[in-house]
Amino acid sequence: MDAAIVFTGKPFAQTDSAATKETETKEEASLISPSLDFIVVQKSDNTIDLKATVKAKIKGTFLNLRLLKITFLQVSDTTEKNLGFIITDERGKATLNVKNEALIMAKDGSLNFKASFAGNKQMETADGEVTVKKAQLQITPVKEDSLLTVKVKFVAPGAADSAGKDLTIGIFVNRSFNPLKIGEGTTDENGEVTVEIPANLPGDDKGNITLLAKIDENENYGNLEASVTQQWGIPVSDKQVDQPRALWSVHPPIWMLVTFIALMVIVWGHFLVIVYELFRLRKEEPHQPNPITNT
């Protein structure tokens, strides 16, 4: 009698490696690939602004990515120094201000910075790196009689005397949203330029205006900025004051209100009269007499 062999246990299936790889590929393909724009702004108060902007193209439209952690580092010859992190705002921007005393220059006299986003479950990693040479703008306001000017000087420690020649410097006045450009000049052999300032610029309630001198995206020094506040503007109060009644204000003149109300009463009065007459005519409509039937 033949013996029957019975196998007991749980069935198993072989893992499809190709299907697993395909799933992983789809997950990777579905990740958002953000772009990180990174600039360095050297300021006149011996500090540096590290500015990063994070965007991504989602469904054909570029969107600013907010609430992302951006880490800023200084990269030296041998190590990376963590300078801190900032969370992006609603415009996808993160700005970290660092002091020059906390930075270490490389052997060639340059400063190397890096901004990095570590990624998450929905997004890939992104980073940017910028190397600049140390420099600074110095801005000096000058008032001679009724002529207002600013004198701007480019200073770069250890650089050649000709390093500050033929640099284009823009002069701006600070505004609520973006600085307004009011002038421009090119530096001479001493790295200096003088630009005239208009005398009719609106300021705050005391007439103060903030002037900015800027160099944008220089090949060696990156972005440079210097600012100064002067009482050269026209005082403009920010207090809300009730304006007199006028055609261009939210409070029109009384005669206009009375005229408008009278016209509306006349127009709608005619409509009401017409509707009333129609109902009256309908009630007075003669009725057909009932036919008399013989039984």
C-alpha positions in Angstrom: 0.0 0.0 0.0 1.5 3.2 -1.1 1.9 5.8 1.5 0.5 9.3 0.9 2.7 12.2 1.7 0.8 15.3 2.8 2.6 18.7 3.1 1.2 21.0 5.7 2.1 24.7 5.8 1.2 28.1 4.4 1.5 28.7 0.6 4.0 31.2 -0.5 4.4 33.3 -3.6 7.6 34.6 -5.1 8.1 38.3 -5.0 8.0 40.0 -8.4 11.1 42.1 -8.3 10.2 43.8 -11.6 6.8 45.0 -10.2 8.6 46.3 -7.0 11.1 48.2 -9.1 8.3 49.6 -11.2 6.4 50.8 -8.1 9.5 52.5 -6.7 10.1 54.2 -10.1 6.6 55.5 -10.2 7.0 56.9 -6.6 10.2 58.6 -7.5 8.7 60.0 -10.7 5.8 61.5 -8.7 8.1 63.5 -6.4 8.1 67.2 -6.9 11.5 68.6 -8.1 11.9 72.1 -6.5 14.4 74.7 -7.7 16.4 76.7 -5.2 17.6 80.2 -6.1 20.4 81.4 -3.8 22.0 84.8 -3.6 24.4 86.5 -1.1 24.0 90.2 -0.3 26.9 92.0 1.5 25.7 95.0 3.5 27.3 98.1 4.8 26.7 97.2 8.4 29.2 94.4 8.3 26.5 91.7 7.9 25.6 89.4 5.1 22.1 88.4 4.0 21.8 84.8 2.7 18.6 84.7 0.6 17.0 81.5 -0.8 13.8 81.2 -2.9 12.2 77.8 -3.5 9.8 77.2 -6.4 8.5 74.2 -8.3 6.6 73.6 -11.5 3.3 71.9 -10.6 0.8 71.1 -13.3 2.5 73.5 -15.7 2.6 76.4 -13.2 5.5 77.7 -11.1 4.5 78.0 -7.5 6.3 79.4 -4.5 6.8 76.7 -1.8 6.2 77.8 1.7 6.9 76.2 5.1 10.1 74.5 4.0 13.2 74.3 6.1 16.2 75.8 4.4 19.6 75.2 6.0 22.5 77.7 5.4 26.1 76.6 5.7 29.5 78.2 5.1 31.8 75.9 3.2 35.5 76.2 4.0 38.5 74.3 2.6 37.9 71.3 5.0 34.6 71.6 6.8 31.0 72.9 6.5 29.8 75.3 9.2 26.1 75.3 10.0 25.0 78.9 10.2 21.3 78.2 10.9 18.0 77.5 9.2 15.0 79.5 8.2 11.4 78.4 7.2 10.2 79.8 3.9 7.4 82.3 3.9 4.3 82.5 1.7 6.5 83.8 -1.2 8.8 80.8 -0.8 11.6 83.0 0.5 14.0 82.5 3.4 16.6 85.1 4.6 19.3 84.6 7.2 21.4 87.5 8.4 24.9 86.6 9.6 27.7 88.8 11.0 31.1 89.0 9.2 32.8 88.2 12.5 31.2 84.8 12.6 32.6 83.9 9.1 35.9 82.3 8.1 37.5 83.4 4.9 39.1 80.8 2.6 42.8 80.9 1.7 42.1 82.9 -1.5 40.1 85.5 0.5 36.7 84.3 -0.7 33.5 83.3 1.2 31.7 80.2 0.1 28.0 79.7 1.1 25.5 76.9 0.6 21.7 76.7 1.0 20.2 73.3 1.2 16.7 71.7 1.4 16.7 68.1 2.6 13.5 67.1 0.8 10.5 65.3 2.2 8.0 62.6 1.2 6.6 64.8 -1.6 9.7 66.7 -2.8 13.2 65.9 -3.8 16.3 67.6 -2.3 17.5 71.0 -3.6 20.5 73.2 -2.9 22.5 76.1 -4.2 26.0 77.4 -3.7 27.6 80.8 -4.1 31.2 82.1 -3.7 31.9 85.8 -3.3 34.9 87.9 -2.5 34.5 90.2 0.5 33.6 93.8 -0.3 31.4 96.7 0.8 29.6 99.8 -0.3 29.8 103.0 1.7 27.1 105.6 1.1 27.4 109.3 2.2 24.6 111.8 1.8 25.7 115.3 0.7 23.5 118.5 0.7 24.8 121.6 -0.9 22.2 124.5 -1.0 19.2 122.9 -2.7 21.2 120.1 -4.5 20.8 116.7 -2.9 23.4 113.9 -3.8 24.7 110.7 -2.4 28.4 109.7 -2.7 28.9 105.9 -2.9 32.3 104.2 -2.6 33.3 100.6 -3.3 35.7 99.1 -0.8 37.3 95.6 -1.2 40.0 94.7 1.4 43.1 93.2 -0.3 41.8 93.8 -3.8 43.7 95.7 -6.5 43.1 99.4 -6.9 41.3 98.9 -10.2 38.8 96.4 -8.7 36.2 99.1 -8.1 36.5 100.8 -11.4 33.6 100.9 -13.9 31.1 99.3 -11.6 27.4 100.2 -12.2 25.7 101.3 -8.9 22.0 101.8 -8.8 20.3 104.2 -6.3 16.9 103.4 -5.0 14.4 104.8 -2.5 12.7 102.3 -0.1 9.0 101.8 -0.7 6.4 99.5 0.9 6.7 96.7 -1.6 9.9 97.0 -3.7 12.6 99.7 -3.8 12.1 102.4 -6.5 15.0 103.1 -8.7 15.8 106.9 -8.9 19.3 107.0 -10.4 22.4 105.1 -11.6 26.1 105.8 -12.0 29.4 104.2 -12.9 32.4 104.3 -10.5 35.6 106.1 -11.4 39.2 104.8 -10.9 38.8 105.4 -7.1 35.7 103.3 -6.9 33.5 106.3 -6.3 30.3 107.7 -7.9 28.0 110.6 -7.1 24.3 110.5 -8.0 21.8 113.3 -7.6 18.6 112.7 -5.6 15.2 114.3 -6.5 13.9 116.8 -4.0 10.2 115.9 -4.4 10.2 112.3 -3.1 7.4 111.5 -0.6 8.6 110.4 2.8 7.0 109.5 6.1 5.2 111.9 8.4 8.5 113.5 9.2 9.9 113.6 5.6 12.4 110.8 6.2 13.4 108.6 3.2 15.6 105.6 3.1 18.1 105.6 0.2 19.8 102.4 -1.1 22.9 101.9 -3.1 23.1 98.5 -4.8 25.3 96.4 -7.0 23.5 93.4 -8.4 25.0 90.0 -9.4 28.6 91.1 -9.8 30.8 88.3 -11.1 33.3 88.5 -8.2 31.4 90.2 -5.3 27.8 89.0 -5.8 25.3 91.6 -4.5 26.3 94.6 -2.5 24.0 97.0 -0.6 24.3 100.1 1.5 21.5 102.3 3.0 21.1 105.7 4.7 18.1 107.6 6.0 17.7 111.3 5.4 15.0 113.9 6.0 15.0 114.9 2.3 11.4 113.9 1.5 8.0 115.5 1.5 6.2 114.7 4.7 3.2 112.4 4.1 1.0 111.5 7.0 -0.2 107.9 7.3 -3.1 108.8 9.6 -6.6 108.3 8.2 -8.5 111.6 7.8 -12.1 112.0 6.8 -12.2 113.6 3.4 -14.8 116.2 2.5 -17.7 115.2 0.3 -16.7 115.2 -3.3 -17.5 113.5 -6.6 -14.3 111.4 -6.4 -14.6 110.4 -2.8 -16.6 107.6 -1.1 -18.9 110.3 0.4 -20.7 112.1 -2.6 -22.3 115.5 -2.1 -25.8 115.7 -0.6 -27.4 117.2 -3.8 -26.2 114.1 -5.7 -27.7 111.7 -3.2 -31.1 113.7 -3.2 -31.1 113.7 -7.0 -30.3 110.0 -7.3 -33.0 109.0 -4.7 -35.6 111.2 -6.5 -34.9 109.7 -9.9 -35.1 106.1 -8.4 -38.4 107.0 -6.8 -39.8 108.3 -10.1 -38.6 105.4 -12.2 -39.8 102.6 -9.8 -43.0 104.6 -9.1 -43.8 104.3 -12.8 -43.2 100.5 -12.7 -45.5 100.2 -9.7 -48.3 102.2 -11.4 -48.1 100.0 -14.5 -48.2 96.8 -12.4 -51.2 98.2 -10.5 -53.1 99.1 -13.6 -52.5 95.7 -15.1 -54.0 94.0 -12.1 -56.9 96.4 -12.1 -57.7 95.8 -15.7 -57.6 92.0 -15.1 -60.2 92.3 -12.3 -62.5 94.5 -14.5 -62.3 92.0 -17.5 -66.0 91.1 -18.5 -67.0 87.5 -18.0 -68.8 85.4 -20.6 -72.5 84.6 -19.7 -73.2 81.0 -19.0 -75.2 79.3 -21.8 -78.9 78.5 -21.0 -79.8 74.8 -21.5 -83.4 73.5 -22.0 -84.3 70.5 -20.0 
